[in-house]
């Protein structure tokens, strides 16, 4: 998924179900200068999504142990 975010940033958004964001990223990616910011944006977004999932699992585990 990380390789997809670097090579085809718009597609990484589309695969994760963020269609509108993917379209905006595609418009940015069309220009050669805009490809690098689009790739960085996609990678950061992917890392944030992974961190959110990790945090959700941690919170759930903490709540289960509390009971």
C-alpha positions as CSV (number, residue, x, y, z in Angstrom):
1,X,0.0,0.0,0.0
2,X,2.9,2.3,0.8
3,X,4.4,1.8,-2.7
4,X,1.0,2.6,-4.2
5,X,0.9,5.8,-2.2
6,X,4.3,6.8,-3.6
7,X,3.8,5.8,-7.2
8,X,0.1,6.6,-7.7
9,X,-1.0,8.8,-4.8
10,X,-4.6,9.3,-6.1
11,X,-5.1,5.6,-6.4
12,X,-4.2,5.0,-2.7
13,X,-7.0,7.4,-1.7
14,X,-9.5,5.7,-4.1
15,X,-8.7,2.2,-2.7
16,X,-9.3,3.4,0.8
17,X,-12.7,4.8,-0.1
18,X,-11.8,8.5,-0.2
19,X,-13.0,9.2,-3.7
20,X,-13.3,13.0,-3.5
21,X,-9.8,13.3,-1.9
22,X,-8.5,11.0,-4.6
23,X,-9.9,13.2,-7.4
24,X,-8.3,16.3,-5.8
25,X,-5.0,14.4,-5.4
26,X,-5.2,13.3,-9.1
27,X,-5.6,16.9,-10.2
28,X,-2.6,17.8,-8.1
29,X,-0.6,14.8,-9.4
30,X,-1.3,15.7,-13.1
31,X,1.4,18.3,-12.9
32,X,5.0,17.2,-12.6
33,X,5.7,19.6,-9.8
34,X,2.5,18.6,-8.0
35,X,3.3,14.9,-8.1
36,X,5.8,15.1,-5.1
37,X,3.4,16.9,-2.8
38,X,0.6,14.5,-3.8
39,X,2.9,11.5,-3.0
40,X,3.8,13.0,0.4
41,X,0.2,13.8,1.1
42,X,-0.8,10.2,0.3
43,X,2.0,8.7,2.5
44,X,1.1,10.9,5.4
45,X,-2.6,10.1,5.1
46,X,-1.8,6.4,5.1
47,X,0.4,6.7,8.2
48,X,-2.3,8.7,10.0
49,X,-5.0,6.1,9.1
50,X,-2.7,3.3,10.5
51,X,-2.1,5.3,13.6
52,X,-5.8,5.9,14.1
53,X,-6.5,2.1,13.8
54,X,-3.7,1.4,16.3
55,X,-5.1,4.0,18.8
56,X,-8.6,2.5,18.5
57,X,-7.3,-1.0,19.2
58,X,-5.4,0.3,22.2
59,X,-8.4,2.2,23.6
60,X,-10.6,-0.8,23.1
61,X,-8.0,-3.1,24.9
62,X,-7.8,-0.6,27.8
63,X,-11.5,-0.5,28.2
64,X,-11.8,-4.3,28.2
65,X,-9.0,-4.6,30.9
66,X,-10.8,-2.0,33.0
67,X,-13.9,-4.1,33.4
